[in-house]
Amino acid sequence: MKRGAVIGIAAAAVLVILLLSTIIWTIAAYNGLVDKDESVDEKWAQVENQYQRKVDLIPSLISTVEGYQEFEEGTLTNITRLRTQWMEAGSVEDQVEASSELDAALRSIILVYESYPYLQSIEAVRDLIVELEGTENRISVERMRYNEAVRYYNAKIRKFPTVMIANMFGFDERSYYESDAAPNAPG
């Protein structure tokens, strides 16, 4: 073979290798982004599970405390309304907003409970408050895990060269779960 033909074949081979490498890298980068995106969704589902647990406790809490005059009827009605609002929320943002309001209303019940020692002696009220506080701790852990997954995902879609794939396939930045009630919410 002539030297020109060998150079042509070598150049074509290099181009084919570069093209295949680019295709393989694109597939790997895309799949990595899908994995990170799914991880964020999975972590949000765990936050929702814990909130559902909390929301499921509310009817028991309301029926247990509504006979005590220390608990304002307006507060109990508001908590019921916010529970329904959370359950009917159409988006993550709506759920976060409803949960923040619900958390504030529940804090007022806990403050009343802590202000009246004889309420603390009622076993049913005490058990529900303890279960609510335990659920709140679970929510805090899941919220932290969700925010961590969002951080990894957002960093991944902003780094070069993955940012090109993210832009090409519509991977958008995700929002952190920031709550007024969350002492560990990112600032």
C-alpha positions in Angstrom: 0.0 0.0 0.0 1.0 3.5 -0.6 1.9 5.8 2.2 -1.0 8.2 1.4 -3.5 5.3 1.7 -2.1 4.2 5.1 -2.3 7.8 6.4 -5.9 8.0 5.1 -6.9 4.8 6.8 -5.2 5.8 10.0 -6.9 9.2 10.0 -10.3 7.5 9.3 -9.6 5.1 12.2 -8.8 7.9 14.5 -12.0 9.8 13.5 -14.1 6.6 14.0 -12.4 6.1 17.4 -13.1 9.7 18.4 -16.7 9.5 17.2 -17.3 6.3 19.1 -15.6 7.7 22.2 -17.8 10.8 22.0 -21.0 8.7 21.6 -20.0 6.4 24.5 -19.2 9.4 26.7 -22.5 11.1 25.8 -24.4 8.0 26.7 -22.6 7.6 30.0 -23.0 11.3 30.9 -26.7 11.1 30.0 -27.3 8.0 32.1 -25.4 9.5 35.0 -27.7 12.5 34.9 -30.7 10.3 34.8 -29.4 8.4 37.9 -28.9 11.6 39.8 -32.3 12.9 38.8 -34.0 9.7 39.9 -32.1 9.8 43.2 -33.6 13.3 43.8 -37.1 11.9 43.1 -36.5 8.9 45.4 -35.3 11.1 48.2 -38.3 13.4 47.8 -40.6 10.3 48.0 -39.1 9.5 51.4 -39.8 13.1 52.6 -43.4 12.6 51.4 -43.6 9.3 53.2 -42.6 10.8 56.4 -45.0 13.8 55.9 -47.8 11.3 55.1 -47.0 9.6 58.4 -47.3 13.0 60.2 -50.5 13.9 58.3 -52.0 10.6 59.3 -51.4 11.4 63.0 -53.3 14.7 62.8 -56.9 13.2 63.0 -55.9 11.3 66.2 -54.2 14.4 67.6 -57.2 16.6 66.9 -59.7 14.1 68.3 -57.6 13.7 71.4 -57.0 17.3 72.2 -60.3 19.0 71.0 -61.9 18.4 74.4 -59.4 20.5 76.2 -60.1 24.2 76.3 -56.4 25.1 76.1 -56.4 24.2 72.5 -58.1 26.9 70.4 -60.7 25.5 68.1 -59.5 27.8 65.3 -56.0 26.3 65.6 -57.4 22.8 65.3 -59.6 23.8 62.4 -56.6 25.4 60.7 -54.5 22.2 61.2 -57.2 20.1 59.6 -57.4 22.6 56.6 -53.7 22.5 56.2 -53.6 18.7 56.3 -56.1 18.6 53.5 -54.2 21.3 51.6 -51.0 19.2 51.9 -52.8 16.0 50.7 -54.2 17.8 47.7 -51.0 19.7 46.7 -50.3 19.4 43.0 -46.6 20.1 43.1 -43.6 19.8 45.3 -43.6 23.6 45.9 -47.2 23.4 47.0 -46.4 20.6 49.4 -43.5 22.5 50.8 -45.6 25.6 51.3 -48.4 23.6 53.0 -46.0 21.7 55.1 -44.4 24.9 56.4 -47.7 26.3 57.4 -48.7 22.9 58.9 -45.5 22.8 60.9 -46.1 26.3 62.3 -49.7 25.3 63.4 -48.5 22.1 65.0 -45.7 24.0 66.9 -48.5 26.1 68.5 -50.1 22.9 69.7 -46.8 21.6 71.1 -46.2 24.9 72.9 -49.7 24.7 74.5 -48.9 21.1 75.5 -45.6 22.1 77.0 -47.2 25.1 78.9 -49.8 22.9 80.7 -48.2 20.2 82.9 -51.6 18.4 83.4 -51.9 17.9 79.7 -48.5 16.2 79.8 -49.9 13.8 82.3 -52.6 12.6 79.9 -51.1 9.5 78.3 -52.9 9.7 74.9 -51.8 13.3 74.3 -48.3 12.6 75.5 -48.0 9.6 73.2 -49.2 11.5 70.2 -46.9 14.4 70.9 -43.9 12.0 71.2 -44.9 10.2 68.0 -45.3 13.6 66.2 -41.8 14.7 67.5 -40.3 11.4 66.3 -41.9 11.8 62.9 -40.5 15.4 62.8 -37.1 14.0 63.4 -37.6 11.5 60.5 -38.7 14.3 58.3 -35.6 16.3 59.2 -33.3 13.4 58.3 -35.2 12.8 55.0 -35.1 16.5 54.2 -31.3 16.5 54.7 -30.9 13.5 52.4 -33.1 15.1 49.8 -31.1 18.3 49.9 -27.9 16.4 49.6 -29.2 14.6 46.5 -30.3 17.9 45.0 -26.8 19.3 45.7 -25.1 16.4 43.9 -27.5 16.6 41.0 -27.2 20.4 40.7 -23.4 20.3 40.8 -23.4 17.5 38.2 -25.5 19.4 35.7 -23.3 22.5 36.1 -19.9 20.9 35.7 -18.1 20.9 32.4 -18.5 19.0 30.1 -21.6 17.4 31.5 -23.4 20.8 31.4 -23.5 20.4 27.6 -25.5 17.1 27.9 -27.7 18.6 30.6 -28.6 21.5 28.4 -29.0 19.4 25.4 -31.5 17.0 27.1 -33.3 19.5 29.4 -31.9 18.6 32.8 -32.9 21.6 34.9 -31.7 22.7 38.3 -33.8 21.3 41.2 -34.9 23.3 44.2 -33.8 22.6 47.8 -36.4 21.9 50.4 -36.1 25.1 52.4 -38.4 25.5 55.4 -38.7 28.2 58.0 -39.0 25.3 60.5 -35.9 23.6 59.3 -32.8 24.4 61.4 -30.6 22.7 58.8 -32.1 24.2 55.7 -29.3 25.4 53.4 -28.9 29.2 53.4 
